[in-house]
Amino acid sequence: MLKIDNKADIYTYRVLFLFLCSLMVALIGRYYYLQVIEYDRHFSKSQINRVKAVTTYASRGLIFDRNGELLVDNYPTYVLTVIPYKLDDKEKSFKELSSILDTEFDELNRRYKKYYRGRMLPTIIAKNLSFQQISEIEERKLEFPAFEYRPFNERIYPSSFSHSHILGYLKEVDRETVPSLDKSLLYRAGELIGWQGVEKQYERELRYSKGVSYLEVDTYGREVFELEDGKVVALPGENLYLSIDSGLQQFTKDLLEGQKGSVIMSHVNTGEILAMVSSPSYNLDIYRGTTSEEDWDNILKNPDKPLLNRSVSGLYPPGSPFKLITTFNLLENNLIANSDSVMCSGLKEYGGIERGCWREDGHGFIDLTKAISESCNIYFYEKVQLVSLKDWISTAEIFGFNQITDIDLPTEKIGIIPDKDFFTRQYGRWGWSERGVLLNLTLGQGDLLVTPIQSLRFINHIATRGKNTPRLRLNLNSQLSYYESIQYSDRTWDYIENALFAAVNSDFGTARRAMPANQVIPFFAKTGTAQNPHGEPHAWFIGFFEFEGEKYSIVTIIENGGGGATVASPIAGDIVSYFINSNTYIANK
Amino acid sequence: MAQSNIYIGLTAEDLRVRLHILTTFLIVFGLTALYSISDNPLSIESSFMRQFIFMIFSFIIYLFVRRVSLKAIHDNSTMIFLFTIGLCLVPFFLPKVEYTYRWIDLNFMTIQPSEYLKIGLIIVIAKYLSDNQIKIKTKSIIIIPGLLTFFAAIIVLQQPDLGTAAIVCAPLIPMLLWAGVNAFILFLIIAPIITIIAASNSVIFSVWAVIMFLCFLVARPGVVPGSILYFSNIFAGLLTPFAWNILTEYQKQRVLTFLNPDLDPMGSAYHIIQSVTAIGSGGFFGKGFEQGSQTQLKFLPVQESDFILSVIAEEFGFLGIMIVMAVFFLFIKTLLDIAFKCSDYFSSIVIIGLASIFLSHLFVNSAMTVGLIPVKGLPLPFVSAGGSFLLSCFIMLALITNLSENS
């Protein structure tokens, strides 16, 4: 018992009691009005006819290449749906259907559970019905009153090849994923959603807008007739035009057959991607629901990871092209004179460890231009001593490393540009030194990881001399926009261009095998041979060339392929040569 | 004590027994309706079975709360309030659930912390009033309870949850009135709210202006303060149309579709139309158990929680509704009796606060299903499906029993 007694008086009690009574009277009165006085009106409304909203569908947008060649088309198929509440004997119906449809009984049950939405709503239980199957079901319609078939669009790929990684695929939405999806696009279980590639990136544009038809239905849910009032027409999705040139893409893909790696080629002046191949690839048809468990397992467990889009998600040590990062630092900060040269004898000792040049007998006296074009390691070991780690990292970041290039594809990775914090985390406060790690970084080795698309952006920045470098893109109709400009002096850009030109055009240039035969074009490039713990080094080639007044860039990486000069350069050369000679290419005019 | 015995013949023990019998009835009504609309009531995923399991769980918590003494609640009231406030802030640090910060997802159930904030707020206000009982006739007594309520309502509004924010405010006036605060002061608090609601219609506004004038005449607050208060109310009403623009788009939409249901046939008005048809077509005797065409065809969304009364009304008719309403009426009347019989000031005020919560849920939920007020996602106590709210109802029931027993 607490100290203060209840002070409530009977007056307050009555006020609250009256208030309660008046609310009750209001509610009961309203129920009386609806259920007794207006009963006839509401009852007939519920009994005779009801308006029911029915969703209508349209087709998904198509995907074309830059020349208007159809890459992704819709293919009308039929799906079989069942309305659960009409299903009297599920076991029996499913057993009989399984023989008609040639599908396991358990599979039908599994699908039924997976797509179930409610007693009154159609549930998809089979897809890709053949004409024969439809006619058999139609003949025995009375035996299957709960089942209906309706048209359903699937994706097919009419061109003889698939651009699997760029295009991506569609996936069926199931009950568990619906709540996590964009509410405004109104997904329902059993519908398709873009799940990878541009199908995912441009889901909003490609997806149709659903319509609504208002149907008068009777109390058993039977449709009586359609109302015109309030009808919303379903609209097909927008078509998508990719900047890809199918011919070039196919040629590149064939060239990479049997190798692991990635090739990306872009039109520097617009940022358009002309070809983007990741190898090995896979056939997009595997997503049409007819792939066996075993085949799936093989794809998922394949050590070559065919599902990975190496162009944007593959992470590699960048190798020698990163010598340019050191070069930019040396030039911009006036750390070297043009005539400076270094003696390369093939070996040199730093901090008690001997480090070698790839050319074991040494390059002799070598200047910066030659050090780039012939890719001398000793020169950069020596000169990187003049650069601070902080400057070096910020230069790499200016060129877009350690961030996404913002290309219109999902799952782009940012890679790693290790900084002080990274090294301290990784090796402990006293486990590393700035000079030591720079010796690795300057060769594009150590803890660096970049994607091929980042390397493409890097070379595009160089090709445009830092100013107005267009953002990389796959959608031909998207707005042209630019990366942040890089303000370096003309001397720096001239120097770099000279060196890259020499790498292709001089007798000992590492990229000389990239020059197409019988053609003389201004071609600038840098190769790389990136050591890695997984076996043979990765072969890199990054470069750009001028053709008919426009600039094009190309990045090639062959995983565990060997030398950049001997492996990556000839592949790049073949692609450039195809590009120049092919008459299928129509520049974007 | 002597006074209360004259008016209410039953003993406190009788009232508690009656309260529990009535609660059992409500639970049975709810489970019956849920059984009717579940496709497969005995599967673990059905709303019937889930509700059944939640009920057992809530009952265990109920038994646990029953062991807490009145003194413990009274002495720790501030801590309880701060704890419930803290609980309400937790969702803001978690990922959004269904695009709001209303819930804490515990995997097996989701907790709506604002349910418990209501209880904490009532307890802390009752504690304040009982501590300051000697000053109960002063005007300043309402400041602290008013600020606490305002503070709690603001937090709930941020989640955002307009319906629960309104419920949070509901117990304030009944509690103050019960505690013995001057009725005219309370009138001054309610007056602006009615003014703003009445402002939507010039006829209603004029009638209200006259009623307000009469109230001022009776209470005689003095010419100058009286006219200032009166005219500031009138101005508030005139300014309401401008304040309207501050509401978010979806709140506006909800109010607008209520005022004009033809605006959005598939939106919130769709729910009202479907609900009204379901209720009206039930008639006097209803269509029978599992026979409601509207509910069985799933024309009604969230029929297992917010629109559970529509299911009962369609399948069991006006008769069924009368029984449900009678049970609710007796339930709240019993709470009022318990509060009146309570020998202790603090307990009595808490019980009135909790009774206001039950009544406001009942009123808002049923008025929504019959289309008297806009759609607000508020469940019906002990009847609607939903673990979090059921649990908080059981906790409130346990508190009421404890307080009346201990005092």
Chai-1 contact restraints between the chains, C-beta under 6 A:
chainA,res_idxA,chainB,res_idxB,connection_type,confidence,min_distance_angstrom,max_distance_angstrom,comment,restraint_id
A,L2,B,D344,contact,1.0,0.0,6.0,A-B,restraint_1
A,L2,B,F346,contact,1.0,0.0,6.0,A-B,restraint_2
A,I4,B,S130,contact,1.0,0.0,6.0,A-B,restraint_3
A,I4,B,Q133,contact,1.0,0.0,6.0,A-B,restraint_4
A,I4,B,Y345,contact,1.0,0.0,6.0,A-B,restraint_5
A,N6,B,C342,contact,1.0,0.0,6.0,A-B,restraint_6
A,N6,B,S343,contact,1.0,0.0,6.0,A-B,restraint_7
A,N6,B,D344,contact,1.0,0.0,6.0,A-B,restraint_8
A,N6,B,Y345,contact,1.0,0.0,6.0,A-B,restraint_9
A,N6,B,S348,contact,1.0,0.0,6.0,A-B,restraint_10
A,K7,B,G180,contact,1.0,0.0,6.0,A-B,restraint_11
A,K7,B,Y345,contact,1.0,0.0,6.0,A-B,restraint_12
A,A8,B,W178,contact,1.0,0.0,6.0,A-B,restraint_13
A,A8,B,F340,contact,1.0,0.0,6.0,A-B,restraint_14
A,A8,B,S348,contact,1.0,0.0,6.0,A-B,restraint_15
A,T12,B,L177,contact,1.0,0.0,6.0,A-B,restraint_16
A,T12,B,W178,contact,1.0,0.0,6.0,A-B,restraint_17
A,Y13,B,F340,contact,1.0,0.0,6.0,A-B,restraint_18
A,L20,B,I332,contact,1.0,0.0,6.0,A-B,restraint_19
A,L23,B,F363,contact,1.0,0.0,6.0,A-B,restraint_20
A,M24,B,F329,contact,1.0,0.0,6.0,A-B,restraint_21
A,L27,B,S366,contact,1.0,0.0,6.0,A-B,restraint_22
A,I28,B,M325,contact,1.0,0.0,6.0,A-B,restraint_23
A,R30,B,V370,contact,1.0,0.0,6.0,A-B,restraint_24
A,Y31,B,F318,contact,1.0,0.0,6.0,A-B,restraint_25
A,Y31,B,I321,contact,1.0,0.0,6.0,A-B,restraint_26
A,L34,B,I279,contact,1.0,0.0,6.0,A-B,restraint_27
A,L34,B,G280,contact,1.0,0.0,6.0,A-B,restraint_28
A,Q35,B,G282,contact,1.0,0.0,6.0,A-B,restraint_29
A,Q35,B,G283,contact,1.0,0.0,6.0,A-B,restraint_30
A,Q35,B,F318,contact,1.0,0.0,6.0,A-B,restraint_31
A,V36,B,F284,contact,1.0,0.0,6.0,A-B,restraint_32
A,V36,B,F318,contact,1.0,0.0,6.0,A-B,restraint_33
A,E38,B,G280,contact,1.0,0.0,6.0,A-B,restraint_34
A,Y39,B,G283,contact,1.0,0.0,6.0,A-B,restraint_35
A,H42,B,T277,contact,1.0,0.0,6.0,A-B,restraint_36
A,H42,B,G280,contact,1.0,0.0,6.0,A-B,restraint_37
A,H42,B,S281,contact,1.0,0.0,6.0,A-B,restraint_38
A,F43,B,S281,contact,1.0,0.0,6.0,A-B,restraint_39
A,K45,B,T277,contact,1.0,0.0,6.0,A-B,restraint_40
A,S46,B,T277,contact,1.0,0.0,6.0,A-B,restraint_41
A,S46,B,S281,contact,1.0,0.0,6.0,A-B,restraint_42
A,S46,B,S293,contact,1.0,0.0,6.0,A-B,restraint_43
A,S46,B,Q294,contact,1.0,0.0,6.0,A-B,restraint_44
A,G118,B,K298,contact,1.0,0.0,6.0,A-B,restraint_45
A,R119,B,D39,contact,1.0,0.0,6.0,A-B,restraint_46
A,M120,B,L297,contact,1.0,0.0,6.0,A-B,restraint_47
A,M120,B,K298,contact,1.0,0.0,6.0,A-B,restraint_48
A,T219,B,S293,contact,1.0,0.0,6.0,A-B,restraint_49
